Amino acid sequence: MGSRARTRRAVAVLGFAGLLCAVLGAVMIVVVPTLIKQQVLKNVRIDPSSLSFNMWKEIPVPFYLSIYFFDIVNPDAILLGEKPQVRERGPYVYREFRHKSNITFNGNDTVSFLEYRSFQFQPDKSHGLESDYIVMPNILVLAAAMMMENKPMSMKLIMTLAFSTLGERAFMNRTISEIMWGYDDPLIHLINKYLPDVFPFKGKFGLFAELNNSNSGLFTVFTGVKDFSRIHLVDKWNGLSKVSFWHSDQCNMINGTSGQMWAPFMTPETSLQFYSPEACRSMNLVYKESGMFEGIPTYRFVAPSTLFANGSVYAPNEGFCPCLESGIQNISTCRFNAPLFLSHPHFYNADPVLAEAVLGLHPNQEEHSLFLDVHPVTGIPMNCSVKLQLSLYIKAIKGIGQTGKIEPVVLPLVWFEESGAMEGEPLQTFYNQLVLMPSVLHYAQYVLLALGCVLLLIPIIHQIRSQGPGDATRQPSTAAQPDRLPGPCTPLLQDSLSGQPTSPKV
């Protein structure tokens, strides 16, 4: 009896434990998603107490800027009207350092900040040195010539004379460092002296001179502390809620984020919108596929084919015109009216006429498309590669001798890739806090529920077994009685049972 009592107690304890686990698992199924959501919201908002605040303030991701130059092979032939031929040089790789300053929290659930960037050349990652020489279009001369196209002939002749006096030509041979970070040019000093408002720069001229040790403007974004629905969205840029570079209200809108973090809890229907000060416009990326980055689930977002389409192909882009062929965007209105165009590298995803007009271009998706891999639960980018190309529209301008007989062409200058991937301690912290812990809680709820159901089956099985054949043996029925030995009353008893009368023997 003692062993049976102990068994019953053990079974009862297991049954109670099973009930407890099942109830706890069911409660977790209801509560855990809310807890995870609250934890994510707490850690992705722009607040000094959030886990991601330091990542937002001092971006720990090592960013690299890779520059590819288009070296002009036949500059003299171009002046005679022949098709341009280019040779891609690079990459020339720079480590990009970012940090935010002047961080000011405002009373309307926004924060304002300036983000500064600086660049450091990485010779070990580059295919060449900054001292390498390269033949490039003289942007100052060719852009100035385009601006003079509709001016009186007398002004054009004066400009031709000025170019000749200063030794300016349509193409130049300069070092990578000069083209990147600036060079002294007497033409700049002359223009700034007599036309002080034409160029925004007063010293050296370089393609990336304005980016080094400078900021991209004053951003004011929503923190998400009071209103989660607007988290990371740009409220104003340089005090403006919209820009005035373009010809439609839609194109002038400042949409999306500042391009560093997005709202959490994404779905495949989500799009990535951000405002780019360098492109002077808002951009929109679309979902392509899900994937994994270092064990972290991600959504990959890419540029739609309509990103740089002209107005005839994609009507909403009409405000960015005047346009040329589809696939390139005219950014002259935000780049001192120089005929500059933005596109994908090698005119990928653009009208094939553009690539066919320049020898040496080979557009392909693998090398020239851009992407962002974002953790969909938090909206934090894990890995990115943004590739863009800057081109110059050139042609012969009657009256300006330096332009010769140049046939109209969109000539690529450089294309660049800005890439970065989370790694090291920041990646491990992110994984542990925002990926591993929620996953453990997610699976724990189902494990507890399953364990509870298994433990609850133990008392049921024990009860069924305790009422099995053994109990029937202990309480046998009459029909199951064994045969008795014959006795004096047996015949009488048998006859009585059979229902036949018994007659006495004589």
Disulfide bonds with the S-S distance in Angstrom:
Cys280-Cys334 2.20
Cys321-Cys323 1.86
